[in-house]
Amino acid sequence: MSISVLDLFRVGIGPSSSHTVGPMRAARAFVGRLEEQGLLEEVAGVRAELFGSLGATGHGHGSVGAVVMGLAGEEPHLVDPVAAAPLVERVREEGRLRLAGRHDIAFRAQDVVLHRRKRLPFHPNGMLFTACDADGQELARREYYSVGGGSVLDEDETGAHVLVPDTTPVAHPFTTGAELLDATRRTGMRISDLVLANELSWRTEEQVRAALLEVWAVMQQCVAHGLGTTGVLPGGLRVRRRAAALHERLLAEADEHDPLRAMEWVTLYALAVNEENAGGGRVVTAPTNGAAGIVPAVLLYQQTFGPGACDDDVVRFLLTAGAVGMIIKAGASISGAEVGCQGEVGSACSMAAAGLAEVLGGTPDQVENAAEIGIEHNLGLTCDPIGGLVQIPCIERNAVGAVKAVTAARMAVRGDGAHHVTLDKAIRTMRATGADMKDKYKETARGGLALNIVEC
């Protein structure tokens, strides 16, 4: 399967990979297309229309600001989170925007339209960008789709699934858990070694290791910043950051005899990451922003409490977690707007469980079992953010998902790998459940907790 682990773990900013990172990439791609066609200097105005889940929760998820930043030429992995809000506010106040950072146009709030009840046919997260000249004549029009984890398709790519971005041949292709296990039995390789062999189709081993360790460095920086930041998260809910106070309390207690002490830290790490995400900070999609806390929390648990933890463990963990993410993307979806939160927190829990089982010395069958447990016990999970903000229940849901992942991994490595429900069957169930799920439970803030809790 021609997809790299590094396509899953991407550096961006919060609060949402689908609703912030994706729209920013789409807007930047539209501007890039105008530049390629020599049309940029003729543009006098741009209109961006967001449909489906993007339209329903775009304000709470920062989609409007993301579009503005993308049109201004910013990219998710490079934009300064601190400077992002002032840039958007300046455009709002002045009614002007420097397209691609160099061509000045008029741009007002009404130029970003949120269609709360309309959707484009291919995917719930659809966008339509239109550029016009000074006479109001249309110069260019383009549809884009944010399909999960920050990945974006334009209208020419919607005939092929996003999960096959190129046709690069790999050493051990797989799209299902069964194919992955068959490959390990045929080669005698661990899952992480097999995925590394595939990564060599794009990069050298040294480059793969360096890139994954850089991903890990950003994850750690995110945790550290979350542990040291206090205050209230943006949005009408007035949610207080809790990670910093909890961190101080855990340091003060330092009860080495508490059998659940490690789980307290797992919870803390996940809270720190997702508070950073909700605050618009820099995070790594893992595989999405809304579920960004689970993989780093479990990996930091292993690095903190695991004997002899090292960089090799980090690389093996992320390679294995990435393999499970690929399989889930191929068999179902990681988009909350498509299958609910089972596709986000459920997928992240499955990935983290597999990564931990790998570094705990699990066999391929035990690793697959861990991944299956992780997704099975998140089936049916809805995406119902209160107020359209990635705060309640999202932040705590990551903490619970991280603890679930640790439990799944430890349960699996203490078994023999035999189990009745395979990872592939659990993924197929997730896909079917997502198809049956009403749209109001798919990141629209029109059902579940979002409907029953009044935003203050």
C-alpha positions in Angstrom: 0.0 0.0 0.0 1.6 3.2 -1.1 1.2 5.4 1.9 3.9 6.4 4.4 3.7 6.5 8.2 4.7 10.1 7.9 1.5 10.8 6.0 -0.3 9.9 9.2 1.9 11.8 11.7 1.9 15.4 10.5 2.7 18.6 12.3 0.0 21.2 12.3 -2.0 23.5 14.6 -5.2 23.0 16.5 -8.0 22.7 17.1 -8.9 20.2 14.3 -7.1 18.4 11.5 -10.2 18.1 9.3 -11.6 21.6 10.1 -8.4 23.6 10.6 -5.4 21.9 9.0 -7.5 20.7 6.0 -9.1 24.0 5.1 -5.8 25.8 5.5 -4.2 23.3 3.1 -7.1 23.6 0.7 -7.0 27.4 0.7 -3.2 27.4 0.2 -3.6 24.9 -2.7 -6.2 27.1 -4.4 -3.8 30.1 -4.2 -1.0 27.9 -5.5 -3.1 26.9 -8.4 -3.9 30.6 -9.2 -0.1 31.3 -9.1 0.6 28.4 -11.5 -2.0 29.6 -13.9 -0.7 33.1 -13.9 -4.0 34.4 -12.5 -2.9 35.7 -9.1 -2.4 39.3 -10.1 -5.8 39.5 -11.8 -7.7 38.4 -8.6 -9.8 41.1 -6.9 -11.8 38.8 -4.6 -12.0 35.3 -3.3 -15.1 33.5 -1.9 -14.8 30.4 0.2 -17.8 28.2 0.9 -17.7 25.4 3.5 -20.3 22.6 3.5 -21.5 19.8 5.7 -19.6 19.3 9.0 -17.2 22.2 8.1 -20.2 24.5 7.7 -21.9 23.2 10.9 -18.9 23.5 13.2 -16.6 25.7 11.3 -16.7 28.6 13.8 -15.9 26.4 16.8 -13.2 24.5 14.9 -11.4 27.6 13.6 -12.2 26.9 10.0 -12.8 30.5 9.0 -9.4 31.6 10.4 -7.7 28.6 8.8 -9.1 29.6 5.4 -7.8 33.1 5.9 -4.4 31.9 6.8 -4.3 29.5 3.9 -5.2 32.2 1.4 -2.5 34.4 2.9 0.0 31.6 2.0 0.5 30.0 5.4 1.0 26.3 5.8 -0.1 24.2 8.9 3.3 22.8 9.7 5.1 26.2 9.4 2.6 28.7 10.7 3.3 30.3 14.0 0.4 29.5 16.3 1.0 32.6 18.4 0.9 34.9 15.3 -2.1 33.1 13.7 -4.9 34.8 15.6 -3.5 38.4 15.2 -3.2 37.8 11.4 -6.8 36.7 11.1 -8.0 39.6 13.3 -6.0 42.1 11.2 -7.7 40.8 8.1 -11.1 41.1 9.8 -10.5 44.7 10.9 -8.9 46.0 7.7 -11.1 44.1 5.2 -7.9 43.4 3.2 -5.9 40.2 2.7 -2.6 39.7 1.0 -3.2 36.7 -1.2 -0.2 34.3 -1.1 1.4 36.9 1.1 2.0 39.3 -1.7 -1.2 40.3 -3.7 -3.6 42.6 -1.8 -7.3 42.0 -2.3 -10.5 43.1 -0.5 -11.7 40.4 1.9 -14.5 40.5 4.4 -16.2 38.2 6.8 -19.0 37.4 4.3 -16.4 36.1 1.8 -16.3 32.9 3.9 -19.7 31.2 3.8 -20.6 28.4 6.2 -23.4 26.3 4.8 -24.8 24.5 7.9 -27.3 22.3 6.1 -25.8 21.8 2.7 -23.1 19.4 1.6 -21.1 18.5 -1.5 -21.6 14.9 -2.8 -18.2 13.3 -2.2 -17.5 13.9 1.5 -19.1 15.7 4.5 -16.1 18.1 4.7 -16.5 19.9 1.3 -15.2 23.3 0.2 -15.7 25.5 -2.8 -13.3 28.3 -3.6 -14.0 30.9 -6.3 -11.8 33.8 -7.5 -13.1 36.8 -9.4 -11.5 39.8 -11.2 -12.3 43.4 -10.6 -15.4 43.2 -12.9 -16.8 40.3 -10.9 -16.0 37.8 -13.6 -15.0 34.3 -12.4 -11.4 33.5 -13.0 -11.2 30.1 -11.2 -13.4 27.7 -9.2 -12.2 24.6 -7.4 -13.7 22.0 -5.0 -11.7 20.5 -2.2 -12.5 17.9 0.5 -10.9 17.5 3.9 -11.0 13.8 4.4 -9.5 13.3 7.8 -6.1 13.8 9.5 -5.5 17.0 7.5 -5.5 15.2 4.2 -7.1 17.1 1.3 -8.4 16.0 -2.1 -9.3 18.4 -4.9 -12.1 17.6 -7.4 -9.8 15.8 -9.8 -8.8 13.3 -7.1 -12.2 12.3 -5.9 -12.4 9.3 -8.2 -9.6 7.6 -6.4 -9.5 7.0 -2.6 -7.3 9.3 -0.7 -5.6 6.3 0.9 -3.6 5.5 -2.2 -1.8 8.9 -2.8 0.8 7.4 -5.2 1.8 4.1 -6.8 5.2 3.8 -5.3 6.0 0.1 -5.0 6.8 -1.1 -1.4 8.5 -4.2 -0.3 5.6 -5.6 1.6 2.3 -4.2 0.5 -0.8 -4.5 2.8 -4.2 -2.9 3.2 -5.7 -5.2 5.8 -4.6 -6.8 9.1 -4.7 -10.2 7.6 -2.3 -9.1 4.8 0.0 -7.6 7.4 0.1 -10.7 9.5 0.6 -12.9 6.4 3.6 -10.7 5.5 5.1 -11.1 9.0 4.7 -14.9 8.9 6.2 -15.1 5.4 9.2 -13.0 6.3 9.6 -13.7 10.0 9.8 -9.9 10.6 8.3 -7.9 13.4 5.6 -5.4 12.3 7.8 -2.4 12.9 10.6 -3.9 10.8 8.2 -4.7 8.0 6.8 -1.2 7.9 10.3 0.2 8.0 11.2 -1.8 5.0 8.3 -0.2 3.2 9.3 3.2 4.3 12.6 2.7 2.4 10.7 3.2 -0.8 10.6 6.9 0.0 13.5 7.6 2.3 16.7 6.1 3.7 16.5 4.4 7.1 18.4 7.3 8.7 15.9 9.7 7.2 12.9 7.7 8.4 14.4 7.5 12.0 15.2 11.2 12.0 11.7 12.2 10.7 9.9 10.0 13.3 12.1 11.3 16.1 11.3 14.8 15.0 7.6 13.9 15.2 8.3 12.6 18.7 10.1 15.8 19.6 7.1 17.9 18.6 4.8 15.6 20.6 6.9 16.1 23.7 7.1 19.8 23.2 3.3 19.8 23.0 3.0 17.9 26.2 5.5 20.2 28.0 3.7 23.4 26.8 0.4 22.0 27.9 1.8 21.1 31.4 3.0 24.7 31.8 0.0 26.7 30.5 -2.9 27.8 32.6 -6.0 29.9 31.9 -9.2 29.4 30.0 -9.6 27.9 26.5 -11.0 30.1 23.7 -14.8 29.8 23.0 -18.0 30.3 24.8 -17.7 27.3 27.1 -15.0 29.0 29.3 -13.3 25.6 29.9 -10.4 25.9 32.3 -7.1 24.2 31.5 -6.5 21.5 34.1 -3.2 19.9 33.0 -0.9 22.4 34.8 -2.6 22.1 38.2 -2.8 18.3 37.9 0.9 18.2 37.0 1.8 20.1 40.1 -0.4 17.9 42.3 1.1 14.7 40.9 4.6 16.0 41.5 3.7 17.0 45.1 2.1 13.7 45.9 4.8 11.5 44.3 3.3 8.3 45.9 5.6 5.6 44.5 3.3 3.0 46.2 0.2 4.0 44.3 -0.5 1.1 41.9 -2.3 3.4 39.5 0.2 6.2 39.6 1.3 5.5 36.0 -2.2 5.8 34.8 -2.5 9.2 36.4 0.4 10.4 34.3 -1.1 8.8 31.1 -4.3 10.8 31.8 -2.2 14.0 32.4 -0.2 13.7 29.2 -3.4 13.3 27.1 -5.1 16.2 28.8 -2.0 18.4 28.2 -2.0 17.6 24.4 -5.6 18.1 23.9 -5.8 21.3 25.8 -3.0 22.6 23.6 -5.0 21.5 20.5 -8.1 23.2 21.8 -6.1 26.3 22.3 -4.9 26.4 18.7 -1.3 25.2 19.6 1.1 23.1 17.6 0.2 19.4 17.7 0.9 16.3 15.6 -2.1 14.6 13.9 -2.2 11.1 15.4 -4.1 10.3 13.3 -6.2 13.5 13.8 -6.0 16.6 15.9 -9.2 15.7 17.9 -7.5 12.5 18.9 -4.0 13.8 19.0 -3.4 13.1 22.7 -3.6 9.3 22.8 -0.5 8.2 20.9 1.9 10.7 22.6 0.4 9.9 26.0 0.9 6.2 25.6 4.3 6.6 24.1 5.4 8.9 26.8 4.1 6.4 29.4 6.3 3.8 27.8 9.3 6.1 27.7 8.8 7.2 31.3 7.8 4.0 33.0 9.2 1.3 30.7 12.6 -0.2 31.7 15.4 0.6 29.3 13.3 2.9 27.1 15.2 4.3 24.2 14.8 6.0 20.8 14.6 2.6 19.0 11.4 2.0 21.0 10.0 5.3 19.8 10.7 4.5 16.2 9.2 1.0 16.5 6.2 2.3 18.4 5.4 4.9 15.7 6.0 2.5 12.8 3.6 0.0 14.3 1.0 2.5 15.2 1.2 3.9 11.7 0.6 0.5 10.2 -2.6 0.2 12.1 -3.6 3.7 11.0 -3.1 2.8 7.4 -5.3 -0.3 7.7 -8.1 1.7 9.4 -7.9 4.4 6.7 -8.1 1.8 4.0 -10.9 -0.2 5.6 -13.0 2.6 7.1 -12.2 6.2 7.9 -10.4 8.4 10.5 -12.8 11.3 9.9 -15.3 12.2 12.6 -17.5 13.8 10.0 -17.7 10.5 8.2 -17.9 7.8 10.9 -18.1 9.7 14.2 -15.5 9.7 17.0 -15.0 6.0 16.7 -12.9 6.9 13.6 -10.8 9.4 15.6 -10.4 8.4 19.2 -11.2 4.8 18.3 -8.5 4.8 15.7 -5.9 6.5 17.9 -6.6 4.1 20.7 -6.1 1.1 18.3 -2.9 2.6 17.0 -1.4 3.4 20.4 -2.3 -0.1 21.7 -0.5 -1.7 18.8 2.5 0.5 19.2 2.8 -0.3 22.9 2.3 -4.0 22.4 5.1 -4.0 19.9 7.6 -2.4 22.2 6.5 -4.6 25.1 7.7 -7.5 23.0 4.4 -8.7 21.6 4.3 -11.0 18.6 2.6 -9.8 15.4 -0.6 -11.7 16.5 -0.5 -10.1 19.9 0.0 -6.6 18.4 -2.9 -7.2 16.0 -5.0 -8.3 19.0 -4.1 -5.1 20.9 -5.2 -3.0 17.9 -8.4 -4.9 17.7 -9.2 -4.5 21.4 -8.5 -0.8 21.0 -11.0 -0.2 18.2 -13.6 -2.8 19.3 -14.2 -1.0 22.6 -14.8 2.4 20.9 -17.3 1.1 18.3 -20.3 3.4 18.0 -18.6 6.4 19.6 -20.3 9.6 18.3 -18.7 12.9 17.6 -20.8 15.5 19.4 -18.6 18.5 20.4 -20.5 20.9 22.6 -20.7 24.3 20.9 -18.7 22.9 17.9 -15.6 23.3 20.0 -12.9 20.5 20.3 -13.2 20.7 24.1 -16.1 18.8 25.7 -16.1 15.8 25.5 -13.0 15.7 23.3 -10.3 16.5 25.9 -11.3 14.0 28.5 -12.2 11.4 25.8 -8.5 11.4 24.8 -7.5 10.7 28.4 -9.9 7.8 28.7 -8.8 6.5 25.2 -5.1 6.6 26.3 -5.8 4.5 29.4 -7.9 2.1 27.2 -4.9 1.7 24.9 -2.5 0.8 27.7 -5.1 -1.7 29.0 -5.5 -3.2 25.5 -1.8 -3.6 24.9 -1.1 -5.2 28.3 -4.1 -7.5 28.0 -2.9 -8.6 24.5 0.7 -9.3 25.4 -0.4 -11.5 28.3 -2.4 -13.6 25.9 -1.3 -15.9 23.1 -2.6 -13.8 20.3 -5.7 -16.0 19.6 -9.0 -14.1 19.6 -12.4 -14.4 18.0 -12.8 -10.9 16.5 -10.0 -9.9 14.1 -8.9 -6.3 13.5 -10.3 -6.4 10.0 -13.8 -7.5 11.3 -13.7 -4.7 13.9 -12.8 -2.1 11.2 -15.6 -3.4 8.9 -17.9 -3.0 11.8 -16.8 0.5 12.4 -17.4 1.4 8.8 -20.9 -0.1 8.8 -21.7 1.6 12.1 -20.5 4.9 10.7 -22.8 4.4 7.7 -25.8 3.7 10.0 -25.0 6.7 12.3 -27.2 9.7 11.8 -25.4 12.8 10.5 -26.2 14.7 13.7 -23.7 12.5 15.5 -20.9 13.2 13.0 -19.2 16.4 14.0 -22.1 18.7 13.4 -22.8 19.7 17.0 -26.5 18.9 16.4 -26.8 15.7 18.5 -25.7 14.0 21.7 -24.0 16.2 24.3 -23.9 19.1 21.9 -27.7 19.1 21.9 -28.4 18.4 25.6 -25.8 20.8 27.1 -26.5 24.5 26.6 -23.4 26.5 25.7 -22.8 29.3 28.2 
